[in-house]
Amino acid sequence: MERRPMPRGLVARATIAAALFALAVVPGWTFGDLAEQHTGRPVLDWLITCGWSGLAVTGYAPWSSYRRRDGWLGAVPLYGWYLAGVLSWRLALLPYRDWEPRPDEQWQARWLTGDLLGYWRADPAPRPVTGARRPTVARRTR
């Protein structure tokens, strides 16, 4: 009997999500504060902070059923931090998913059963081995 690994528990998932969120937000705050101290322009602080958040959302998005173009929404003040939190929470559970994949991801997603009922896996399914030649060129069999 094959033993499949179980999804992370709540404490482990929350710890990983907090670390991912900190990685998505804290460097932007730090660089923004340094830029404001150096130049004396608070607007530059906001631009750097929001830009870093947008980059983080752009990087996290494809792994958590968002589109890469949603990175622009990550640059919106406050909403970007919310979005970074949602994506961090989702990334903390991978390779399992507790959210339904987007319609364009359905072809590679599997609904799990048994002990993992309620979770999805989106690993690319192994493709069947096919002939190396096109069917019209391949040798016919009887």
C-alpha positions in Angstrom: 0.0 0.0 0.0 1.4 3.3 -1.1 1.6 5.9 1.7 0.9 9.5 0.5 2.1 12.4 2.5 -0.6 14.4 4.3 -1.1 18.2 3.9 0.6 20.4 6.5 -1.2 21.1 9.8 -2.6 24.5 10.7 0.5 25.6 12.7 3.0 24.6 10.1 0.9 26.2 7.3 0.5 29.4 9.3 4.2 29.6 10.0 5.2 29.1 6.4 2.5 31.6 5.3 3.8 34.2 7.8 7.3 33.8 6.5 6.2 34.1 2.8 4.1 37.2 3.7 7.1 38.7 5.5 9.3 38.0 2.4 6.7 39.7 0.3 6.3 42.9 2.4 9.2 43.6 4.7 11.9 44.2 2.1 9.7 46.7 0.4 9.1 48.5 3.7 12.9 48.5 4.5 14.0 49.7 1.1 11.2 52.3 1.1 12.2 53.6 4.5 15.8 53.8 3.4 14.9 55.7 0.3 12.8 58.1 2.2 15.6 58.8 4.8 18.1 59.3 2.0 16.0 61.5 -0.2 13.4 63.0 2.2 10.5 62.1 -0.1 7.7 60.0 1.4 6.2 59.4 -2.0 9.3 57.4 -2.9 8.7 55.3 0.1 5.2 54.4 -1.0 6.3 53.7 -4.6 9.1 51.3 -3.5 6.9 49.6 -0.9 4.0 49.1 -3.3 6.3 48.1 -6.2 8.0 45.4 -4.1 4.6 44.1 -3.1 3.5 44.0 -6.7 6.7 42.1 -7.6 6.0 39.6 -4.9 2.4 39.1 -6.0 3.6 38.7 -9.6 6.0 36.0 -8.4 3.5 34.2 -6.2 0.6 34.4 -8.6 1.2 31.5 -11.0 1.8 29.0 -8.1 -1.5 29.9 -6.4 -4.1 30.0 -9.3 -3.8 33.7 -10.0 -2.6 35.2 -13.2 0.8 36.9 -13.4 -0.9 40.1 -14.6 -2.6 40.3 -11.1 0.8 41.6 -10.0 -0.5 45.1 -10.9 -3.2 44.6 -8.3 -0.4 43.7 -5.8 1.0 47.2 -6.3 -2.2 48.9 -5.0 -1.7 50.2 -1.5 -3.2 47.9 1.2 -5.0 45.7 -1.3 -1.6 44.4 -2.4 -0.8 43.4 1.1 -4.1 41.6 1.4 -3.4 39.8 -1.9 0.1 38.9 -0.7 -1.5 37.4 2.4 -4.0 35.3 0.4 -1.3 34.0 -1.9 1.1 33.3 1.0 -1.6 31.2 2.6 -2.2 29.3 -0.6 1.5 28.7 -1.2 2.0 27.4 2.3 -0.1 24.3 1.5 1.5 23.3 -1.8 1.7 20.7 -3.4 -1.9 20.3 -2.2 -4.5 22.8 -2.9 -7.7 23.5 -0.9 -9.0 25.9 -3.6 -10.6 25.0 -6.9 -8.2 25.6 -9.9 -9.1 28.2 -12.6 -10.8 26.9 -15.7 -7.6 27.0 -17.7 -5.8 24.9 -15.0 -8.5 22.2 -14.9 -6.7 20.0 -17.5 -3.8 19.3 -15.1 -5.7 19.3 -11.8 -6.8 16.2 -10.0 -9.5 15.9 -7.3 -8.0 13.7 -4.5 -9.9 11.0 -2.8 -9.5 8.9 0.4 -7.7 10.6 3.3 -7.1 13.7 1.1 -10.7 14.3 0.1 -11.3 17.9 -0.4 -7.9 18.7 -1.8 -6.6 19.1 -5.3 -3.2 18.3 -6.9 -2.1 20.2 -10.0 0.9 18.2 -10.9 1.2 17.7 -14.6 -0.1 14.2 -15.3 2.3 11.9 -17.0 1.5 11.8 -20.7 1.0 8.4 -22.4 3.7 7.1 -24.7 2.7 7.6 -28.3 4.4 6.6 -31.6 7.3 8.7 -32.8 5.8 9.1 -36.3 2.5 10.5 -37.5 -0.2 7.8 -37.9 -0.2 8.3 -41.7 3.5 7.6 -41.9 3.6 4.8 -39.4 3.6 1.2 -40.7 0.1 -0.3 -40.8 -0.8 -3.4 -38.7 -3.5 -5.9 -39.6 
